Amino acid sequence: MISFFVINLILAWAIGRMMRKYQLRWWVSLIMPILFAVNVWLQYAPYNYWLVPIYLVVTWLVLLKD
């Protein structure tokens, strides 16, 4: 579970940096959390859904960072 969480935090950070660097639109930040939620729905336990909002928050924090 820890590696699952760490990998998703790193991906959220990378997406936020990419969005800021290339001036991508806000809706791009929704693509990975939606794919993640579908993956959790198909493969994992429902308690992993709490990672979706964390994914969004980390992405937006990196995006809003100077």
mmJSON file of the N, C-alpha and C atoms, coordinates in Angstrom:
{"data_MODEL":{"atom_site":{
"group_PDB":["ATOM","ATOM","ATOM","ATOM","ATOM","ATOM","ATOM","ATOM","ATOM","ATOM","ATOM","ATOM","ATOM","ATOM","ATOM","ATOM","ATOM","ATOM","ATOM","ATOM","ATOM","ATOM","ATOM","ATOM","ATOM","ATOM","ATOM","ATOM","ATOM","ATOM","ATOM","ATOM","ATOM","ATOM","ATOM","ATOM","ATOM","ATOM","ATOM","ATOM","ATOM","ATOM","ATOM","ATOM","ATOM","ATOM","ATOM","ATOM","ATOM","ATOM","ATOM","ATOM","ATOM","ATOM","ATOM","ATOM","ATOM","ATOM","ATOM","ATOM","ATOM","ATOM","ATOM","ATOM","ATOM","ATOM","ATOM","ATOM","ATOM","ATOM","ATOM","ATOM","ATOM","ATOM","ATOM","ATOM","ATOM","ATOM","ATOM","ATOM","ATOM","ATOM","ATOM","ATOM","ATOM","ATOM","ATOM","ATOM","ATOM","ATOM","ATOM","ATOM","ATOM","ATOM","ATOM","ATOM","ATOM","ATOM","ATOM","ATOM","ATOM","ATOM","ATOM","ATOM","ATOM","ATOM","ATOM","ATOM","ATOM","ATOM","ATOM","ATOM","ATOM","ATOM","ATOM","ATOM","ATOM","ATOM","ATOM","ATOM","ATOM","ATOM","ATOM","ATOM","ATOM","ATOM","ATOM","ATOM","ATOM","ATOM","ATOM","ATOM","ATOM","ATOM","ATOM","ATOM","ATOM","ATOM","ATOM","ATOM","ATOM","ATOM","ATOM","ATOM","ATOM","ATOM","ATOM","ATOM","ATOM","ATOM","ATOM","ATOM","ATOM","ATOM","ATOM","ATOM","ATOM","ATOM","ATOM","ATOM","ATOM","ATOM","ATOM","ATOM","ATOM","ATOM","ATOM","ATOM","ATOM","ATOM","ATOM","ATOM","ATOM","ATOM","ATOM","ATOM","ATOM","ATOM","ATOM","ATOM","ATOM","ATOM","ATOM","ATOM","ATOM","ATOM","ATOM","ATOM","ATOM","ATOM","ATOM","ATOM","ATOM","ATOM","ATOM","ATOM","ATOM","ATOM"],
"id":[1,2,3,4,5,6,7,8,9,10,11,12,13,14,15,16,17,18,19,20,21,22,23,24,25,26,27,28,29,30,31,32,33,34,35,36,37,38,39,40,41,42,43,44,45,46,47,48,49,50,51,52,53,54,55,56,57,58,59,60,61,62,63,64,65,66,67,68,69,70,71,72,73,74,75,76,77,78,79,80,81,82,83,84,85,86,87,88,89,90,91,92,93,94,95,96,97,98,99,100,101,102,103,104,105,106,107,108,109,110,111,112,113,114,115,116,117,118,119,120,121,122,123,124,125,126,127,128,129,130,131,132,133,134,135,136,137,138,139,140,141,142,143,144,145,146,147,148,149,150,151,152,153,154,155,156,157,158,159,160,161,162,163,164,165,166,167,168,169,170,171,172,173,174,175,176,177,178,179,180,181,182,183,184,185,186,187,188,189,190,191,192,193,194,195,196,197,198],
"type_symbol":["N","C","C","N","C","C","N","C","C","N","C","C","N","C","C","N","C","C","N","C","C","N","C","C","N","C","C","N","C","C","N","C","C","N","C","C","N","C","C","N","C","C","N","C","C","N","C","C","N","C","C","N","C","C","N","C","C","N","C","C","N","C","C","N","C","C","N","C","C","N","C","C","N","C","C","N","C","C","N","C","C","N","C","C","N","C","C","N","C","C","N","C","C","N","C","C","N","C","C","N","C","C","N","C","C","N","C","C","N","C","C","N","C","C","N","C","C","N","C","C","N","C","C","N","C","C","N","C","C","N","C","C","N","C","C","N","C","C","N","C","C","N","C","C","N","C","C","N","C","C","N","C","C","N","C","C","N","C","C","N","C","C","N","C","C","N","C","C","N","C","C","N","C","C","N","C","C","N","C","C","N","C","C","N","C","C","N","C","C","N","C","C","N","C","C","N","C","C"],
"label_atom_id":["N","CA","C","N","CA","C","N","CA","C","N","CA","C","N","CA","C","N","CA","C","N","CA","C","N","CA","C","N","CA","C","N","CA","C","N","CA","C","N","CA","C","N","CA","C","N","CA","C","N","CA","C","N","CA","C","N","CA","C","N","CA","C","N","CA","C","N","CA","C","N","CA","C","N","CA","C","N","CA","C","N","CA","C","N","CA","C","N","CA","C","N","CA","C","N","CA","C","N","CA","C","N","CA","C","N","CA","C","N","CA","C","N","CA","C","N","CA","C","N","CA","C","N","CA","C","N","CA","C","N","CA","C","N","CA","C","N","CA","C","N","CA","C","N","CA","C","N","CA","C","N","CA","C","N","CA","C","N","CA","C","N","CA","C","N","CA","C","N","CA","C","N","CA","C","N","CA","C","N","CA","C","N","CA","C","N","CA","C","N","CA","C","N","CA","C","N","CA","C","N","CA","C","N","CA","C","N","CA","C","N","CA","C","N","CA","C","N","CA","C","N","CA","C","N","CA","C","N","CA","C"],
"label_alt_id":[null,null,null,null,null,null,null,null,null,null,null,null,null,null,null,null,null,null,null,null,null,null,null,null,null,null,null,null,null,null,null,null,null,null,null,null,null,null,null,null,null,null,null,null,null,null,null,null,null,null,null,null,null,null,null,null,null,null,null,null,null,null,null,null,null,null,null,null,null,null,null,null,null,null,null,null,null,null,null,null,null,null,null,null,null,null,null,null,null,null,null,null,null,null,null,null,null,null,null,null,null,null,null,null,null,null,null,null,null,null,null,null,null,null,null,null,null,null,null,null,null,null,null,null,null,null,null,null,null,null,null,null,null,null,null,null,null,null,null,null,null,null,null,null,null,null,null,null,null,null,null,null,null,null,null,null,null,null,null,null,null,null,null,null,null,null,null,null,null,null,null,null,null,null,null,null,null,null,null,null,null,null,null,null,null,null,null,null,null,null,null,null,null,null,null,null,null,null],
"label_comp_id":["MET","MET","MET","ILE","ILE","ILE","SER","SER","SER","PHE","PHE","PHE","PHE","PHE","PHE","VAL","VAL","VAL","ILE","ILE","ILE","ASN","ASN","ASN","LEU","LEU","LEU","ILE","ILE","ILE","LEU","LEU","LEU","ALA","ALA","ALA","TRP","TRP","TRP","ALA","ALA","ALA","ILE","ILE","ILE","GLY","GLY","GLY","ARG","ARG","ARG","MET","MET","MET","MET","MET","MET","ARG","ARG","ARG","LYS","LYS","LYS","TYR","TYR","TYR","GLN","GLN","GLN","LEU","LEU","LEU","ARG","ARG","ARG","TRP","TRP","TRP","TRP","TRP","TRP","VAL","VAL","VAL","SER","SER","SER","LEU","LEU","LEU","ILE","ILE","ILE","MET","MET","MET","PRO","PRO","PRO","ILE","ILE","ILE","LEU","LEU","LEU","PHE","PHE","PHE","ALA","ALA","ALA","VAL","VAL","VAL","ASN","ASN","ASN","VAL","VAL","VAL","TRP","TRP","TRP","LEU","LEU","LEU","GLN","GLN","GLN","TYR","TYR","TYR","ALA","ALA","ALA","PRO","PRO","PRO","TYR","TYR","TYR","ASN","ASN","ASN","TYR","TYR","TYR","TRP","TRP","TRP","LEU","LEU","LEU","VAL","VAL","VAL","PRO","PRO","PRO","ILE","ILE","ILE","TYR","TYR","TYR","LEU","LEU","LEU","VAL","VAL","VAL","VAL","VAL","VAL","THR","THR","THR","TRP","TRP","TRP","LEU","LEU","LEU","VAL","VAL","VAL","LEU","LEU","LEU","LEU","LEU","LEU","LYS","LYS","LYS","ASP","ASP","ASP"],
"label_asym_id":["A","A","A","A","A","A","A","A","A","A","A","A","A","A","A","A","A","A","A","A","A","A","A","A","A","A","A","A","A","A","A","A","A","A","A","A","A","A","A","A","A","A","A","A","A","A","A","A","A","A","A","A","A","A","A","A","A","A","A","A","A","A","A","A","A","A","A","A","A","A","A","A","A","A","A","A","A","A","A","A","A","A","A","A","A","A","A","A","A","A","A","A","A","A","A","A","A","A","A","A","A","A","A","A","A","A","A","A","A","A","A","A","A","A","A","A","A","A","A","A","A","A","A","A","A","A","A","A","A","A","A","A","A","A","A","A","A","A","A","A","A","A","A","A","A","A","A","A","A","A","A","A","A","A","A","A","A","A","A","A","A","A","A","A","A","A","A","A","A","A","A","A","A","A","A","A","A","A","A","A","A","A","A","A","A","A","A","A","A","A","A","A","A","A","A","A","A","A"],
"label_entity_id":["1","1","1","1","1","1","1","1","1","1","1","1","1","1","1","1","1","1","1","1","1","1","1","1","1","1","1","1","1","1","1","1","1","1","1","1","1","1","1","1","1","1","1","1","1","1","1","1","1","1","1","1","1","1","1","1","1","1","1","1","1","1","1","1","1","1","1","1","1","1","1","1","1","1","1","1","1","1","1","1","1","1","1","1","1","1","1","1","1","1","1","1","1","1","1","1","1","1","1","1","1","1","1","1","1","1","1","1","1","1","1","1","1","1","1","1","1","1","1","1","1","1","1","1","1","1","1","1","1","1","1","1","1","1","1","1","1","1","1","1","1","1","1","1","1","1","1","1","1","1","1","1","1","1","1","1","1","1","1","1","1","1","1","1","1","1","1","1","1","1","1","1","1","1","1","1","1","1","1","1","1","1","1","1","1","1","1","1","1","1","1","1","1","1","1","1","1","1"],
"label_seq_id":[1,1,1,2,2,2,3,3,3,4,4,4,5,5,5,6,6,6,7,7,7,8,8,8,9,9,9,10,10,10,11,11,11,12,12,12,13,13,13,14,14,14,15,15,15,16,16,16,17,17,17,18,18,18,19,19,19,20,20,20,21,21,21,22,22,22,23,23,23,24,24,24,25,25,25,26,26,26,27,27,27,28,28,28,29,29,29,30,30,30,31,31,31,32,32,32,33,33,33,34,34,34,35,35,35,36,36,36,37,37,37,38,38,38,39,39,39,40,40,40,41,41,41,42,42,42,43,43,43,44,44,44,45,45,45,46,46,46,47,47,47,48,48,48,49,49,49,50,50,50,51,51,51,52,52,52,53,53,53,54,54,54,55,55,55,56,56,56,57,57,57,58,58,58,59,59,59,60,60,60,61,61,61,62,62,62,63,63,63,64,64,64,65,65,65,66,66,66],
"pdbx_PDB_ins_code":[null,null,null,null,null,null,null,null,null,null,null,null,null,null,null,null,null,null,null,null,null,null,null,null,null,null,null,null,null,null,null,null,null,null,null,null,null,null,null,null,null,null,null,null,null,null,null,null,null,null,null,null,null,null,null,null,null,null,null,null,null,null,null,null,null,null,null,null,null,null,null,null,null,null,null,null,null,null,null,null,null,null,null,null,null,null,null,null,null,null,null,null,null,null,null,null,null,null,null,null,null,null,null,null,null,null,null,null,null,null,null,null,null,null,null,null,null,null,null,null,null,null,null,null,null,null,null,null,null,null,null,null,null,null,null,null,null,null,null,null,null,null,null,null,null,null,null,null,null,null,null,null,null,null,null,null,null,null,null,null,null,null,null,null,null,null,null,null,null,null,null,null,null,null,null,null,null,null,null,null,null,null,null,null,null,null,null,null,null,null,null,null,null,null,null,null,null,null],
"Cartn_x":[0.831,0.0,0.869,1.989,2.859,3.429,3.903,4.46,3.388,2.17,1.033,0.807,0.851,0.646,1.79,3.014,4.188,4.217,3.938,3.924,2.889,1.723,0.681,1.027,1.69,2.127,3.17,4.08,5.094,4.45,3.488,2.779,2.001,1.346,0.595,1.54,2.698,3.691,4.184,4.472,4.973,3.927,2.678,1.621,1.452,1.503,1.418,2.547,3.765,4.916,4.753,4.293,4.101,3.017,1.953,0.877,1.382,2.194,2.728,3.726,4.592,5.642,5.07,4.068,3.506,2.199,1.814,0.602,-0.638,-0.796,-1.939,-3.188,-4.324,-5.602,-5.868,-6.79,-7.091,-7.662,-8.407,-9.063,-8.075,-6.847,-5.834,-5.555,-5.709,-5.473,-6.527,-7.61,-8.663,-8.469,-7.631,-7.486,-6.933,-5.796,-5.194,-6.043,-6.626,-7.479,-8.683,-9.245,-10.372,-9.907,-8.778,-8.228,-7.877,-7.348,-7.018,-8.28,-9.345,-10.597,-11.177,-11.107,-11.586,-10.738,-9.427,-8.545,-8.847,-9.068,-9.425,-10.748,-11.696,-13.003,-12.864,-11.966,-11.809,-10.946,-9.907,-8.923,-8.788,-9.031,-8.671,-9.896,-9.635,-10.703,-11.256,-12.523,-13.151,-12.519,-11.832,-11.241,-10.098,-9.636,-8.582,-9.106,-10.416,-10.975,-10.53,-10.138,-9.701,-8.421,-7.712,-6.507,-6.822,-8.007,-8.368,-8.324,-8.981,-8.865,-7.44,-6.687,-5.296,-4.504,-4.758,-4.125,-4.399,-5.66,-6.027,-5.379,-5.382,-4.817,-3.32,-2.6,-1.153,-0.891,-1.65,-1.475,-1.723,-2.785,-3.114,-2.115,-1.615,-0.603,0.677,1.107,2.299,2.045,0.857,0.487,0.484,-0.011,-0.131,1.161,2.126,3.4,4.079,4.783,5.494,6.204],
"Cartn_y":[-1.198,0.0,1.253,1.222,2.402,2.729,1.723,1.984,2.502,1.994,2.454,3.948,4.349,5.739,6.621,6.174,6.96,7.144,6.098,6.197,7.209,7.194,8.141,9.571,9.775,11.125,11.648,10.794,11.202,11.534,10.731,11.028,12.337,12.575,13.819,15.017,14.906,15.977,16.22,15.147,15.279,15.901,15.532,16.102,17.591,17.951,19.368,20.183,19.658,20.356,20.482,19.406,19.427,20.442,20.496,21.449,22.881,23.157,24.504,24.839,23.907,24.144,24.394,23.621,23.711,24.494,25.126,25.945,25.171,23.957,23.126,23.584,23.263,23.657,22.875,23.417,22.847,21.442,21.148,19.844,18.699,19.012,17.971,17.326,18.115,17.576,16.545,16.436,15.472,14.119,14.071,12.838,11.694,11.903,10.817,10.402,11.339,10.872,10.061,10.418,9.643,8.248,8.17,6.859,6.046,6.719,6.05,5.504,6.299,5.859,4.652,4.655,3.509,2.28,2.463,1.355,0.795,1.668,1.219,0.459,0.964,0.319,-1.09,-1.246,-2.538,-3.534,-3.034,-3.957,-3.952,-2.828,-2.7,-2.53,-2.449,-2.294,-0.871,-0.704,0.616,1.652,1.229,2.214,2.986,2.568,3.297,4.534,4.726,5.918,7.207,7.136,8.349,8.904,8.117,8.611,9.548,9.466,10.323,11.803,12.253,13.673,14.08,13.167,13.48,13.688,12.866,12.988,14.387,14.8,16.126,17.256,17.162,18.226,18.381,17.279,17.36,17.959,17.539,18.091,19.59,20.042,21.467,22.271,21.695,22.411,22.639,21.638,21.794,22.804,22.761,23.68,25.126,25.352,26.705,27.238,26.362,26.775,27.773,28.745,29.734,29.026],
"Cartn_z":[0.0,0.0,0.0,0.712,0.78,-0.591,-1.321,-2.651,-3.595,-3.475,-4.259,-4.012,-2.758,-2.365,-2.866,-2.705,-3.115,-4.632,-5.372,-6.833,-7.285,-6.683,-7.073,-6.687,-5.559,-5.199,-6.184,-6.591,-7.563,-8.905,-9.335,-10.583,-10.491,-9.366,-9.189,-9.233,-8.586,-8.608,-10.033,-10.773,-12.145,-13.064,-12.897,-13.727,-13.428,-12.156,-11.788,-12.385,-12.336,-12.939,-14.443,-15.089,-16.531,-16.919,-16.128,-16.41,-16.312,-15.297,-15.123,-16.221,-16.561,-17.549,-18.943,-19.336,-20.677,-20.742,-19.62,-19.556,-20.026,-19.52,-19.89,-19.149,-19.684,-19.079,-17.792,-16.965,-15.655,-15.759,-16.817,-16.905,-17.124,-17.525,-17.668,-16.304,-15.238,-13.895,-13.493,-14.223,-13.906,-14.589,-15.612,-16.392,-15.543,-14.881,-14.099,-12.894,-12.129,-11.027,-11.496,-12.651,-13.177,-13.579,-14.269,-14.628,-13.378,-12.378,-11.123,-10.45,-10.415,-9.792,-10.524,-11.841,-12.615,-12.3,-12.205,-11.871,-10.476,-9.52,-8.168,-8.21,-8.967,-9.07,-9.655,-10.629,-11.284,-10.499,-9.805,-9.248,-7.735,-7.099,-5.693,-4.807,-3.525,-2.532,-2.565,-2.229,-2.268,-1.337,-0.286,0.622,-0.043,-1.202,-1.913,-2.64,-2.65,-3.291,-2.605,-1.347,-0.651,-1.259,-2.052,-2.713,-3.879,-4.454,-5.593,-5.214,-4.123,-3.77,-3.387,-2.78,-2.45,-3.739,-4.729,-6.033,-6.617,-6.596,-7.122,-6.338,-5.027,-4.19,-4.447,-4.507,-4.758,-6.136,-7.139,-8.481,-8.489,-7.835,-7.838,-7.0,-5.913,-5.117,-5.906,-6.634,-7.463,-8.575,-9.139,-10.215,-9.717,-8.503,-7.963,-7.355,-7.161,-6.594,-7.523,-6.957,-7.762,-8.855],
"occupancy":[1.0,1.0,1.0,1.0,1.0,1.0,1.0,1.0,1.0,1.0,1.0,1.0,1.0,1.0,1.0,1.0,1.0,1.0,1.0,1.0,1.0,1.0,1.0,1.0,1.0,1.0,1.0,1.0,1.0,1.0,1.0,1.0,1.0,1.0,1.0,1.0,1.0,1.0,1.0,1.0,1.0,1.0,1.0,1.0,1.0,1.0,1.0,1.0,1.0,1.0,1.0,1.0,1.0,1.0,1.0,1.0,1.0,1.0,1.0,1.0,1.0,1.0,1.0,1.0,1.0,1.0,1.0,1.0,1.0,1.0,1.0,1.0,1.0,1.0,1.0,1.0,1.0,1.0,1.0,1.0,1.0,1.0,1.0,1.0,1.0,1.0,1.0,1.0,1.0,1.0,1.0,1.0,1.0,1.0,1.0,1.0,1.0,1.0,1.0,1.0,1.0,1.0,1.0,1.0,1.0,1.0,1.0,1.0,1.0,1.0,1.0,1.0,1.0,1.0,1.0,1.0,1.0,1.0,1.0,1.0,1.0,1.0,1.0,1.0,1.0,1.0,1.0,1.0,1.0,1.0,1.0,1.0,1.0,1.0,1.0,1.0,1.0,1.0,1.0,1.0,1.0,1.0,1.0,1.0,1.0,1.0,1.0,1.0,1.0,1.0,1.0,1.0,1.0,1.0,1.0,1.0,1.0,1.0,1.0,1.0,1.0,1.0,1.0,1.0,1.0,1.0,1.0,1.0,1.0,1.0,1.0,1.0,1.0,1.0,1.0,1.0,1.0,1.0,1.0,1.0,1.0,1.0,1.0,1.0,1.0,1.0,1.0,1.0,1.0,1.0,1.0,1.0,1.0,1.0,1.0,1.0,1.0,1.0],
"B_iso_or_equiv":[0.0,0.0,0.0,0.0,0.0,0.0,0.0,0.0,0.0,0.0,0.0,0.0,0.0,0.0,0.0,0.0,0.0,0.0,0.0,0.0,0.0,0.0,0.0,0.0,0.0,0.0,0.0,0.0,0.0,0.0,0.0,0.0,0.0,0.0,0.0,0.0,0.0,0.0,0.0,0.0,0.0,0.0,0.0,0.0,0.0,0.0,0.0,0.0,0.0,0.0,0.0,0.0,0.0,0.0,0.0,0.0,0.0,0.0,0.0,0.0,0.0,0.0,0.0,0.0,0.0,0.0,0.0,0.0,0.0,0.0,0.0,0.0,0.0,0.0,0.0,0.0,0.0,0.0,0.0,0.0,0.0,0.0,0.0,0.0,0.0,0.0,0.0,0.0,0.0,0.0,0.0,0.0,0.0,0.0,0.0,0.0,0.0,0.0,0.0,0.0,0.0,0.0,0.0,0.0,0.0,0.0,0.0,0.0,0.0,0.0,0.0,0.0,0.0,0.0,0.0,0.0,0.0,0.0,0.0,0.0,0.0,0.0,0.0,0.0,0.0,0.0,0.0,0.0,0.0,0.0,0.0,0.0,0.0,0.0,0.0,0.0,0.0,0.0,0.0,0.0,0.0,0.0,0.0,0.0,0.0,0.0,0.0,0.0,0.0,0.0,0.0,0.0,0.0,0.0,0.0,0.0,0.0,0.0,0.0,0.0,0.0,0.0,0.0,0.0,0.0,0.0,0.0,0.0,0.0,0.0,0.0,0.0,0.0,0.0,0.0,0.0,0.0,0.0,0.0,0.0,0.0,0.0,0.0,0.0,0.0,0.0,0.0,0.0,0.0,0.0,0.0,0.0,0.0,0.0,0.0,0.0,0.0,0.0],
"pdbx_formal_charge":[null,null,null,null,null,null,null,null,null,null,null,null,null,null,null,null,null,null,null,null,null,null,null,null,null,null,null,null,null,null,null,null,null,null,null,null,null,null,null,null,null,null,null,null,null,null,null,null,null,null,null,null,null,null,null,null,null,null,null,null,null,null,null,null,null,null,null,null,null,null,null,null,null,null,null,null,null,null,null,null,null,null,null,null,null,null,null,null,null,null,null,null,null,null,null,null,null,null,null,null,null,null,null,null,null,null,null,null,null,null,null,null,null,null,null,null,null,null,null,null,null,null,null,null,null,null,null,null,null,null,null,null,null,null,null,null,null,null,null,null,null,null,null,null,null,null,null,null,null,null,null,null,null,null,null,null,null,null,null,null,null,null,null,null,null,null,null,null,null,null,null,null,null,null,null,null,null,null,null,null,null,null,null,null,null,null,null,null,null,null,null,null,null,null,null,null,null,null],
"auth_seq_id":[1,1,1,2,2,2,3,3,3,4,4,4,5,5,5,6,6,6,7,7,7,8,8,8,9,9,9,10,10,10,11,11,11,12,12,12,13,13,13,14,14,14,15,15,15,16,16,16,17,17,17,18,18,18,19,19,19,20,20,20,21,21,21,22,22,22,23,23,23,24,24,24,25,25,25,26,26,26,27,27,27,28,28,28,29,29,29,30,30,30,31,31,31,32,32,32,33,33,33,34,34,34,35,35,35,36,36,36,37,37,37,38,38,38,39,39,39,40,40,40,41,41,41,42,42,42,43,43,43,44,44,44,45,45,45,46,46,46,47,47,47,48,48,48,49,49,49,50,50,50,51,51,51,52,52,52,53,53,53,54,54,54,55,55,55,56,56,56,57,57,57,58,58,58,59,59,59,60,60,60,61,61,61,62,62,62,63,63,63,64,64,64,65,65,65,66,66,66],
"auth_comp_id":["MET","MET","MET","ILE","ILE","ILE","SER","SER","SER","PHE","PHE","PHE","PHE","PHE","PHE","VAL","VAL","VAL","ILE","ILE","ILE","ASN","ASN","ASN","LEU","LEU","LEU","ILE","ILE","ILE","LEU","LEU","LEU","ALA","ALA","ALA","TRP","TRP","TRP","ALA","ALA","ALA","ILE","ILE","ILE","GLY","GLY","GLY","ARG","ARG","ARG","MET","MET","MET","MET","MET","MET","ARG","ARG","ARG","LYS","LYS","LYS","TYR","TYR","TYR","GLN","GLN","GLN","LEU","LEU","LEU","ARG","ARG","ARG","TRP","TRP","TRP","TRP","TRP","TRP","VAL","VAL","VAL","SER","SER","SER","LEU","LEU","LEU","ILE","ILE","ILE","MET","MET","MET","PRO","PRO","PRO","ILE","ILE","ILE","LEU","LEU","LEU","PHE","PHE","PHE","ALA","ALA","ALA","VAL","VAL","VAL","ASN","ASN","ASN","VAL","VAL","VAL","TRP","TRP","TRP","LEU","LEU","LEU","GLN","GLN","GLN","TYR","TYR","TYR","ALA","ALA","ALA","PRO","PRO","PRO","TYR","TYR","TYR","ASN","ASN","ASN","TYR","TYR","TYR","TRP","TRP","TRP","LEU","LEU","LEU","VAL","VAL","VAL","PRO","PRO","PRO","ILE","ILE","ILE","TYR","TYR","TYR","LEU","LEU","LEU","VAL","VAL","VAL","VAL","VAL","VAL","THR","THR","THR","TRP","TRP","TRP","LEU","LEU","LEU","VAL","VAL","VAL","LEU","LEU","LEU","LEU","LEU","LEU","LYS","LYS","LYS","ASP","ASP","ASP"],
"auth_asym_id":["A","A","A","A","A","A","A","A","A","A","A","A","A","A","A","A","A","A","A","A","A","A","A","A","A","A","A","A","A","A","A","A","A","A","A","A","A","A","A","A","A","A","A","A","A","A","A","A","A","A","A","A","A","A","A","A","A","A","A","A","A","A","A","A","A","A","A","A","A","A","A","A","A","A","A","A","A","A","A","A","A","A","A","A","A","A","A","A","A","A","A","A","A","A","A","A","A","A","A","A","A","A","A","A","A","A","A","A","A","A","A","A","A","A","A","A","A","A","A","A","A","A","A","A","A","A","A","A","A","A","A","A","A","A","A","A","A","A","A","A","A","A","A","A","A","A","A","A","A","A","A","A","A","A","A","A","A","A","A","A","A","A","A","A","A","A","A","A","A","A","A","A","A","A","A","A","A","A","A","A","A","A","A","A","A","A","A","A","A","A","A","A","A","A","A","A","A","A"],
"auth_atom_id":["N","CA","C","N","CA","C","N","CA","C","N","CA","C","N","CA","C","N","CA","C","N","CA","C","N","CA","C","N","CA","C","N","CA","C","N","CA","C","N","CA","C","N","CA","C","N","CA","C","N","CA","C","N","CA","C","N","CA","C","N","CA","C","N","CA","C","N","CA","C","N","CA","C","N","CA","C","N","CA","C","N","CA","C","N","CA","C","N","CA","C","N","CA","C","N","CA","C","N","CA","C","N","CA","C","N","CA","C","N","CA","C","N","CA","C","N","CA","C","N","CA","C","N","CA","C","N","CA","C","N","CA","C","N","CA","C","N","CA","C","N","CA","C","N","CA","C","N","CA","C","N","CA","C","N","CA","C","N","CA","C","N","CA","C","N","CA","C","N","CA","C","N","CA","C","N","CA","C","N","CA","C","N","CA","C","N","CA","C","N","CA","C","N","CA","C","N","CA","C","N","CA","C","N","CA","C","N","CA","C","N","CA","C","N","CA","C","N","CA","C","N","CA","C","N","CA","C","N","CA","C"],
"pdbx_PDB_model_num":[1,1,1,1,1,1,1,1,1,1,1,1,1,1,1,1,1,1,1,1,1,1,1,1,1,1,1,1,1,1,1,1,1,1,1,1,1,1,1,1,1,1,1,1,1,1,1,1,1,1,1,1,1,1,1,1,1,1,1,1,1,1,1,1,1,1,1,1,1,1,1,1,1,1,1,1,1,1,1,1,1,1,1,1,1,1,1,1,1,1,1,1,1,1,1,1,1,1,1,1,1,1,1,1,1,1,1,1,1,1,1,1,1,1,1,1,1,1,1,1,1,1,1,1,1,1,1,1,1,1,1,1,1,1,1,1,1,1,1,1,1,1,1,1,1,1,1,1,1,1,1,1,1,1,1,1,1,1,1,1,1,1,1,1,1,1,1,1,1,1,1,1,1,1,1,1,1,1,1,1,1,1,1,1,1,1,1,1,1,1,1,1,1,1,1,1,1,1]
}}}
